[in-house]
């Protein structure tokens, strides 16, 4: 890793803003040329960090080379300290519930599920005699591959992918390996991916990932947040306070009523989000069932595809190219953005009420409210929530704008973008939990506490 900085030596004439630093004598590079090729080594438990500093009086610049090396220069392994995203590092404990659905593991799992379910569907079509009905034992075996899918299985798929350089094909090969020893299923291995384009598998997997993540993680957390704000509204229904318009003291209101507004707004958007239908397609390479009809021209493939997609709990989209159009994703993400914007409004209002003294925050034993000012407690939970909501909205907004756009019958730009679905949802989840944590620390200040500061700034009835 290399850092280069090039700069001349500043004098007081060239930089008059340094004039107040007269007691400190500015040195030219000639005064520190003795540092040329100096080596500084700091030893840590698992790695040594070596800093090489080179100064060149000719170029009036310096060069730093930092070599981070461990045992035989091994690469850093992914951990809470080396993760590029704070979701996978610092905040992992708060967002890990999304991992079974929105991770690479989750994508592979749902691909496996779709491939197996399609083979089972083919076995139920009499016009496909090459795939006869499976025995109960064979069906149980296939379902066991889904129910028992493990991290080792996912790693095996990744090992296969290193050879195939194709992630969906790796799933197909994995399933063939798993089933080649089963006498019944081994006869129809080539039908695992029959008539499918990769996107037939992927779009259903992505829809299932979103559905499970929303149903099992996001919605329950949203509901807890709305419930917490409802409880604030009920508990403080009779607590009068001075409202503020344009930042100035205005007419009286109640704390409960102001909280109820947020509860209703969030509930409305939560309902809108839940009504977005996750959609799927299964129409082949360009959406026309070309391969299907060549192989079995007498089968009503659009009907079969609709039955199959619906059996997965998804809404069938019959008008597609190679890809599902992703319009439902844009609708979903924009709905989440609206929910998040309302929560940003809530976070900022609570932040302001804390500043005005309407609330005080109760910390746990041992917690530090401020690094240098022990008399105050920073509203960090609401600030963390607001910051993560902004990051989530940025990610979700890009997904909403990009995913519905694809050149002609398909380009690959959506593929890499879809791998980032977990980011926007992860930052949203983190924000919801931060807001919940902050609400749990709030306590309405008693009127006598408010009057410790000027009445004009702290007035509460």
C-alpha positions in Angstrom: 0.0 0.0 0.0 1.5 3.3 -1.0 0.6 6.9 -0.1 2.2 9.8 -2.0 2.0 13.4 -1.0 3.8 16.2 -2.9 4.0 19.7 -1.6 6.4 22.6 -1.4 7.5 24.2 1.9 5.1 26.9 3.0 6.4 30.2 4.3 4.5 32.8 6.3 4.4 35.0 3.2 3.0 32.2 1.1 0.5 31.2 3.9 -0.4 34.2 6.0 -2.9 32.2 7.9 0.1 30.6 9.6 1.3 33.9 11.1 -0.2 33.2 14.5 2.1 30.2 14.8 5.2 32.4 15.2 6.5 30.6 18.3 6.8 27.5 16.1 9.7 27.6 13.6 8.8 26.1 10.3 11.5 23.8 9.0 12.4 23.1 5.4 12.9 19.7 4.0 16.7 20.2 4.2 16.4 20.2 8.0 14.8 16.7 8.0 16.8 15.1 5.2 18.4 12.9 7.8 15.2 11.0 8.0 15.8 9.7 4.5 15.1 6.0 4.2 14.1 5.7 7.9 12.4 2.5 8.9 9.9 2.2 11.7 8.5 -1.2 12.8 5.6 -1.8 15.2 5.0 -5.3 16.3 1.4 -6.5 16.9 0.2 -10.0 17.9 -0.7 -11.2 14.4 1.0 -8.9 12.0 3.9 -6.4 11.7 3.3 -3.0 10.2 6.4 -1.5 8.6 6.5 2.1 7.7 9.2 3.3 5.3 9.5 7.0 4.8 11.5 8.5 2.0 12.1 12.2 1.6 13.4 13.8 -1.6 14.8 17.3 -1.4 14.8 17.5 -5.1 11.1 16.9 -5.6 10.1 18.6 -2.3 7.8 15.7 -1.5 7.9 12.5 0.5 6.9 8.9 -0.1 5.4 6.5 2.4 5.3 2.8 1.9 3.4 0.7 4.4 3.9 -3.0 4.3 1.3 -5.0 6.2 2.6 -8.5 6.6 1.7 -11.5 8.8 2.9 -15.1 8.8 4.4 -15.5 5.3 2.4 -12.4 4.1 -0.9 -14.2 4.4 -3.9 -12.3 3.4 -6.3 -10.9 6.0 -9.2 -13.1 6.6 -12.7 -11.7 6.8 -13.5 -10.7 10.4 -15.1 -7.8 12.3 -11.8 -5.9 11.9 -11.2 -6.5 8.2 -14.7 -6.3 6.7 -15.0 -3.5 4.1 -18.7 -2.8 5.1 -19.5 -1.9 8.7 -22.6 -4.1 8.3 -20.3 -7.1 8.2 -18.0 -5.7 10.8 -18.9 -3.3 13.6 -22.7 -3.8 13.2 -22.7 -7.5 12.4 -24.4 -8.4 15.6 -27.4 -6.2 14.8 -27.9 -7.2 11.2 -26.9 -10.9 11.1 -30.5 -12.0 11.1 -30.5 -11.0 7.4 -27.6 -13.2 6.5 -29.5 -16.4 5.8 -31.5 -14.6 3.2 -29.5 -11.7 1.7 -26.0 -13.2 1.6 -24.2 -15.2 -1.0 -25.2 -18.3 1.0 -28.9 -17.2 0.8 -28.7 -16.8 -2.9 -27.1 -20.2 -3.4 -29.7 -21.8 -1.1 -32.7 -20.4 -3.0 -31.1 -21.3 -6.3 -30.9 -24.9 -5.1 -34.5 -24.7 -3.9 -35.7 -23.5 -7.3 -33.8 -26.1 -9.3 -35.1 -28.9 -7.2 -38.7 -27.6 -7.2 -38.5 -27.4 -11.0 -37.4 -31.0 -11.3 -40.3 -32.0 -9.1 -42.7 -30.0 -11.2 -41.5 -31.7 -14.4 -42.1 -35.0 -12.8 -45.8 -34.0 -12.4 -46.3 -33.3 -16.1 -47.5 -36.4 -18.0 -46.4 -35.0 -21.3 -42.8 -35.2 -20.1 -42.4 -39.0 -20.0 -38.6 -38.8 -19.6 -39.2 -37.5 -16.0 -41.7 -40.0 -14.5 -43.4 -39.3 -11.2 -41.0 -39.7 -8.3 -41.6 -42.1 -5.5 -42.2 -40.7 -2.0 -38.7 -41.7 -1.1 -37.2 -39.8 -4.0 -39.3 -36.7 -3.2 -38.2 -36.9 0.4 -34.6 -37.2 -0.7 -34.9 -34.1 -2.9 -36.7 -32.1 -0.1 -33.9 -33.2 2.2 -31.3 -31.5 0.0 -33.3 -28.3 0.6 -34.0 -28.7 4.3 -30.5 -29.9 5.1 -28.6 -27.4 2.9 -25.5 -26.4 4.9 -22.6 -24.0 4.8 -20.4 -26.8 3.6 -22.8 -27.4 0.7 -22.6 -23.7 -0.2 -18.8 -23.8 -0.1 -18.9 -26.9 -2.4 -20.9 -24.9 -4.9 -18.3 -22.1 -4.7 -15.5 -24.7 -5.3 -17.4 -25.9 -8.4 -17.8 -22.3 -9.6 -14.1 -21.8 -9.5 -13.9 -24.4 -12.3 -17.1 -23.5 -14.3 -16.8 -19.7 -13.8 -20.6 -19.7 -13.8 -22.4 -19.5 -10.6 -25.8 -21.0 -11.7 -24.2 -23.8 -13.6 -22.2 -24.6 -10.4 -25.5 -25.1 -8.6 -26.7 -27.5 -11.3 -23.4 -29.5 -11.1 -23.7 -29.6 -7.3 -27.2 -31.1 -7.5 -26.0 -33.7 -10.1 -23.2 -34.7 -7.7 -25.6 -35.0 -4.8 -28.1 -37.1 -6.8 -25.9 -39.3 -8.9 -25.9 -42.0 -6.3 -29.7 -42.1 -6.0 -30.9 -44.8 -8.5 -34.2 -43.0 -9.3 -33.1 -39.4 -9.6 -29.8 -40.3 -11.4 -31.8 -41.2 -14.5 -33.1 -37.6 -14.9 -30.1 -35.5 -13.8 -30.1 -33.6 -17.1 -33.6 -32.3 -16.4 -32.5 -30.3 -13.3 -32.0 -27.2 -15.5 -34.4 -28.1 -18.4 -35.3 -25.2 -20.7 -34.0 -22.7 -18.1 -31.9 -19.7 -18.6 -29.9 -18.7 -15.6 -32.2 -15.8 -15.0 -35.1 -18.1 -14.6 -33.4 -19.5 -11.6 -32.0 -16.2 -10.4 -35.1 -14.0 -10.5 -37.1 -16.5 -8.5 -34.2 -16.9 -6.0 -34.0 -13.1 -5.6 -37.8 -12.8 -5.1 -37.7 -15.5 -2.4 -34.7 -13.8 -0.7 -36.6 -10.6 -0.5 -39.8 -12.2 0.6 -38.2 -14.2 3.4 -36.1 -11.2 4.5 -39.1 -8.9 4.7 -41.4 -11.5 6.3 -39.0 -12.9 8.9 -36.7 -9.9 9.7 -37.8 -6.5 8.5 -41.5 -6.6 9.1 -41.1 -7.9 12.7 -38.6 -5.1 13.5 -40.8 -2.5 11.9 -43.7 -3.7 13.9 -41.7 -3.4 17.2 -40.7 0.1 16.3 -44.3 1.2 15.5 -45.5 -0.5 18.8 -42.8 1.3 20.8 -43.9 4.7 19.3 -47.6 3.8 20.0 -46.7 3.1 23.6 -45.0 6.5 23.8 -48.2 8.1 22.5 -50.4 6.3 25.0 -48.1 6.8 28.0 -47.8 10.6 27.3 -51.3 11.3 26.1 -51.8 13.8 28.9 -48.4 15.4 28.9 -48.8 18.9 27.5 -45.9 20.6 25.9 -45.1 23.8 24.0 -45.1 23.1 20.3 -42.8 24.8 17.9 -43.3 26.2 14.4 -40.5 27.6 12.4 -38.3 26.7 15.4 -40.2 29.2 17.6 -42.5 28.7 20.6 -46.1 28.2 19.4 -49.4 26.9 20.8 -49.6 24.0 23.3 -49.9 20.4 22.1 -49.4 17.1 23.8 -46.4 14.8 23.6 -48.7 11.8 23.1 -50.4 13.4 20.1 -47.1 14.2 18.4 -45.9 10.6 18.9 -49.3 9.3 17.6 -48.7 11.1 14.3 -45.5 9.2 13.7 -47.1 5.9 14.7 -49.9 6.4 12.2 -47.6 7.5 9.4 -45.3 4.6 9.9 -48.2 2.1 10.1 -49.6 3.4 6.8 -46.3 2.9 5.0 -45.7 -0.5 6.6 -49.0 -1.6 5.2 -48.0 -0.3 1.7 -44.8 -2.2 1.8 -46.6 -5.4 2.8 -48.9 -5.1 -0.2 -46.1 -5.2 -2.8 -46.2 -8.5 -4.6 -42.9 -10.3 -5.2 -43.0 -11.4 -8.8 -41.3 -14.0 -10.9 -40.8 -15.2 -14.5 -40.0 -18.6 -15.9 -40.1 -18.2 -19.7 -36.7 -19.1 -20.9 -33.9 -17.3 -22.7 -35.9 -14.3 -24.2 -39.3 -14.8 -22.5 -40.9 -16.8 -25.3 -40.6 -20.5 -24.1 -38.5 -21.2 -27.2 -36.6 -24.2 -25.9 -39.7 -25.5 -24.1 -41.8 -25.5 -27.3 -39.0 -27.1 -29.4 -38.8 -30.0 -26.9 -42.5 -30.4 -26.1 -44.7 -28.4 -28.5 -48.0 -29.6 -27.2 -47.6 -28.5 -23.6 -49.1 -25.2 -22.5 -45.9 -23.8 -21.1 -47.1 -20.4 -20.0 -49.7 -22.2 -17.8 -47.0 -24.5 -16.4 -44.7 -21.6 -15.7 -47.5 -19.7 -13.9 -48.4 -22.7 -11.8 -44.7 -23.2 -10.9 -44.1 -19.6 -9.9 -47.3 -19.4 -7.9 -46.3 -22.6 -6.1 -43.3 -20.8 -4.7 -45.5 -18.1 -3.2 -44.7 -15.5 -5.9 -46.8 -13.6 -8.4 -46.4 -14.6 -12.0 -45.2 -12.0 -14.5 -46.0 -13.3 -18.0 -44.6 -10.3 -20.0 -40.9 -10.5 -19.8 -37.6 -10.7 -21.7 -34.8 -12.8 -20.5 -35.1 -11.1 -17.1 -38.0 -10.3 -14.8 -38.5 -6.6 -15.2 -37.7 -5.7 -11.6 -40.5 -3.2 -11.4 -41.9 -4.7 -8.2 -38.4 -4.3 -6.7 -38.5 -0.6 -7.5 -41.9 -0.3 -5.9 -40.8 -2.2 -2.8 -37.6 -0.1 -2.4 -39.4 3.2 -2.9 -42.0 2.1 -0.3 -39.2 1.3 2.2 -37.6 4.7 1.4 -40.9 6.4 2.4 -41.0 4.5 5.6 -37.4 5.4 6.3 -38.0 9.1 5.5 -40.8 9.2 8.2 -38.4 7.6 10.7 -35.8 10.3 9.8 -38.4 12.9 10.7 -39.0 11.1 14.0 -35.3 10.8 14.8 -34.8 14.5 14.2 -37.8 15.5 16.2 -36.7 13.4 19.2 -33.2 14.8 18.8 -34.6 18.2 19.1 -36.9 17.4 22.0 -33.8 16.0 23.9 -32.0 19.2 23.1 -34.9 21.3 24.4 -34.9 19.2 27.6 -38.3 17.6 27.0 -36.6 14.2 27.4 -33.7 12.9 29.3 -31.8 9.7 28.5 -31.2 6.9 30.9 -27.9 5.0 30.3 -26.8 1.7 31.6 -24.1 1.4 34.3 -20.7 1.8 32.7 -21.9 3.6 29.6 -20.2 6.9 28.6 -22.4 9.7 27.4 -19.6 11.9 26.1 -15.9 11.2 25.8 -14.9 14.5 27.5 -18.0 16.1 29.0 -19.5 13.8 31.6 -22.4 16.1 32.4 -24.1 15.2 29.1 -25.5 12.2 27.2 -25.3 12.4 23.4 -28.4 11.2 21.5 -26.3 8.7 19.6 -29.0 6.2 18.9 -31.2 8.6 17.0 -28.1 10.0 15.2 -27.0 6.5 14.3 -30.5 5.8 13.1 -30.7 8.9 11.0 -27.3 8.3 9.4 -28.1 4.7 8.5 -31.5 5.6 7.1 -29.8 8.1 4.8 -27.3 5.4 3.6 -30.1 2.9 3.2 -32.2 5.3 1.1 -29.2 6.0 -1.1 -28.7 2.3 -1.8 -32.4 1.6 -2.3 -32.9 4.6 -4.5 -30.1 3.5 -6.8 -31.6 0.0 -7.0 -35.0 1.4 -7.7 -33.7 3.6 -10.6 -31.3 1.1 -12.1 -33.0 -2.3 -11.9 -36.0 -1.6 -14.2 -33.6 -0.6 -17.0 -32.0 -3.3 -19.2 -30.8 -3.1 -22.8 -33.1 -4.9 -25.3 -33.8 -8.4 -24.1 -31.1 -8.3 -21.4 -27.8 -7.0 -20.3 -25.8 -8.1 -17.3 -25.7 -4.8 -15.3 -28.6 -5.9 -13.1 -26.7 -9.1 -12.0 -23.9 -7.3 -10.0 -26.4 -4.7 -8.7 -28.7 -7.3 -7.4 -25.9 -8.6 -5.2 -26.2 -5.4 -3.2 -29.8 -5.8 -2.1 -28.7 -6.6 1.4 -26.9 -3.3 1.9 -30.1 -1.1 1.8 -32.0 -3.6 3.9 -29.2 -4.0 6.3 -28.7 -0.3 6.9 -32.5 0.0 7.3 -32.6 -2.8 9.9 -29.7 -1.2 11.8 -31.5 2.1 11.8 -34.7 0.6 13.1 -32.9 -1.2 16.0 -31.0 2.0 16.8 -34.2 4.0 17.1 -35.7 1.3 19.2 -32.7 1.4 21.5 -32.9 5.1 21.8 -36.6 5.0 22.6 -35.8 2.6 25.4 -33.5 5.2 27.0 -36.0 8.1 26.9 -37.7 9.5 30.0 -39.9 12.6 30.0 -38.4 15.3 32.2 -40.4 16.5 35.2 -41.6 20.1 35.0 -39.2 21.1 37.8 -36.2 19.7 35.9 -37.2 21.8 32.9 -37.1 25.1 34.9 -33.5 24.7 35.7 -32.9 26.6 32.5 -34.7 29.7 31.2 -38.4 29.3 30.8 -38.4 30.6 27.3 -36.1 27.8 26.2 -37.5 24.9 28.3 -41.1 25.6 28.9 -43.3 22.5 29.3 -46.8 22.7 30.8 
